[in-house]
Amino acid sequence: PLKQLIVVTPTYNRGFQAYFLNRLGHVLKLVKPPLVWIVVEEKAESFETADILRKTGVMYRHVVCTRNSSGSPKDRGVHQRNAALEHIERHKLDGIVFFADDDNVYTLDLFESLRTVRRFGTWPVAMLAQSKNKAILEGPVCNGSQVIGWHTNEKSRRLRRFHVDMSGFAFNSTILWDSKRWGRPYSSPIRQLDTVKEGFQETTFIEQVVEDESQMEGIPPGCSRIMNWHLHLDTGNLIYPKGWLLEKNLEIT
Ligand code: UDP
């Protein structure tokens, strides 16, 4: 049987939310089951998100994060991902966990590749910003499946242990509760920390899951393909033509 994929998406109310959720939902719909999409909202389940999720035809769980975010832009879904990790651990959902932010662009190949992950898989992600015409790569340099170095932007090279994007890695969910099986010192619960410097969320999380590169699998072997793109779109102040209303940032009528 195919390995289950557990796709975790934090989401919040803003201009392009419906577009982002629909786009990701349609990609996930094309991925062979079993796949469960854990969509986590802040504070309360919105009717609009529930409606979009129902219509995608993907198996999903709509989770609410009760822990208040500090409102700081640094939080960026941290508590929501933790709520999903708690959910996975509590229900012992067995599969490959992948943090898919709602605004990024994903190929189908990526999801198929996730099924080859045994313990912890990682791959390069290209970052695109609308104001720059330069793509920045972040993620592993590999010799076959062995991770031998990292693509990074030089500013932070010396500081971060692992140079991986939030959507540049996936791991076996059993790592969350079965430290014996994975030869890892017991340190449950594994969480994203809300106290780390911006840009350090990924590495501090990964440092709890693996000891070093020897416990990682470069995906696909050679790591010479980009399978997803991290977008930075400034959609904060969208204005629609006269007569068109943006209701609750989700439905345009
Ligand atoms: N996010 C969220 N609440 C926030 C900020 C971000 O749920 O207050 C989600 C957002 O929907 C996305 C993920 O967290 O799925 C990453 O956010 P964003 O793309 O803004 O961060 P970036 O990684 O681009 O800095």
Residues whose N, C-alpha, C, O or C-beta is under 5 A from the ligand:
A	BS01	UDP	P10 T11 Y12 R76 G77 D101 D102 D103 L231
